[in-house]
Structures are given as C-alpha cells and as structure tokens.
Amino acid sequence: MYGLGVLSIGVTIEGGSAVATGKGQNAATAQSGSYALPSVVAGVRLVDSEIARLATELSRTLSPPYLFNHTVRTFLFGSLVGQASGQKFDEEVLYLACILHDLGLTERFEGDLPFEIQGAEAAKHFLEEHAYAKEKIVLVWDGIAMHASPIGQFKQPEIALEGEGAGADVIEPNLSRIKKGDVAEIVKQFPRLKFKDAFVKTCAGVVRRYPRGASSSFMRDVRQRYVPEFHPVNFCDRIEKAPFSE
C-alpha cells in the first residue's frame, strides 16, 4: 500500500467520459439523477444499487468537482487492486466507503474530530437513515476512519482496499497491480482537475478552522521530542511528487 493513509455539481457525459463540473447545475438537477455515471470503467463495474445512487448524489452535491472525482477514482483503483490480488469483497460496501470517504472535508461535515472520523460518522448516520445493514455500516465506518492510517491494510478487504484506492490516487498507483492503461482510462473518465493543489488547500482550510482535528499519534510527539535527527517525508511533498499530470 502506498498509503495515506455546500457546492452543487453534476456529472455530464462528454465523449464517453463522466466529467464532474460545476457549471450550471443546481441542486435539484443534481438530485434528479439525470447525470448518471458510466456503468464500467477500466473493466470495473460502478455499483448502481439504490443506496449507491443516493450516496453518489450526497457526495457530488456536497463536494467540489475535483474531490468528487477523487472519490470515484478511489473506488476504481481499490477495486483493481482487489481484483489483481484475488481478494473477494463486497463491491457495494467498498463503493460506499470510497464515495463517502471525504465527507469530513466538506463544509457540511467538517469539524473538530480528524476529518476521517468526521466523514465516517457522517456516512454512518446517512446509511442508518436509509436502513442499511448494521454489519455493513460498521465496515463502511472502518473503511473511512482508517483510510489514512496503516491500520486499515490489516483489516477486511473492504476496509483495506479503500485505503489502497485512496493511496493510489493521492500518492502513486502500484503498477504491479494496476495497469498504466487502466490508470489513463480512469483519469480520462474522472479528470483530476488540479487535484494536488486543490486537495492540499482544502485540507489546510479545514485544519485552519478546526486545528484540533489535525491530531496525530502520541508516538509522533515522542519522536519529535526525543528523536530530532529523524526527518520524515512531508505528506504534502509526497502529493506534489505524485506521477500524475494535473
């Protein structure tokens, strides 16, 4: 795992590509479901159950276009990693965890808790409101809450693959498990829209408004105090060096 870890928008179909835009689509139009996602991208079927459609609309209604596209790419990359490694996983659960994983970075759901916990709680309440199975809600919560943590890679496939997908999109795809051609198709269907710069600025804005949400393990504090000669790579540098043209 390479790891990490209200704007209304629509999805238009242009030349076979699903491009999230912010042009001229109001909330009512977005909620109507008239801007459907493609059914298959890079050989991966996009989940089209009722709860998946509702979650998709929630994500793209609250998220800026660049962030919504990232959530879909996370599912696609995570699915490809799962397929390449022969893992069996619940596609719907993985889709929900991926499409909702950055709700904690949106205006509606940001707060004092770490963004991944804010997002996990928002997703849980949303799924509970729609009577989703409790045992599956637990998996979605864990997938979102752990997607920026190395803990997730040791959990069930639905949890581990959410982190794998996010890490592939933010830092670097593992080309031993994801083909270059599939990466190109995914980015064509769901453009990055200057993701690197936009994502870091969004995170910085959340931290500025809710500094307590930028918490870290107490071991990091111990390291800073007692091992000053160790200089870890900054996450922002890793994003900047990601092998994607924006």
Secondary structure, 3 states (H helix, E strand, C coil): CCCCCCCCCEEEEECCEEEEECCCCCHHHHHCCCCCCCCEECCEECCCCHHHHHHHHHHHHHCCHHHHHHHHHHHHHHHHHHHHCCCCCCHHHHHHHHHCCCHHHCCCCCCCCCHHHHHHHHHHHHHHHCCCCHHHHHHHHHHHHCCCCHHHHHCCHHHHHHHHHHHHHHCCCCCCCCCHHHHHHHHHHCCCCCHHHHHHHHHHHHHHHCHHHCCCCHHHHHHHHHCCCCCCCCHHHHHHCCCCCC
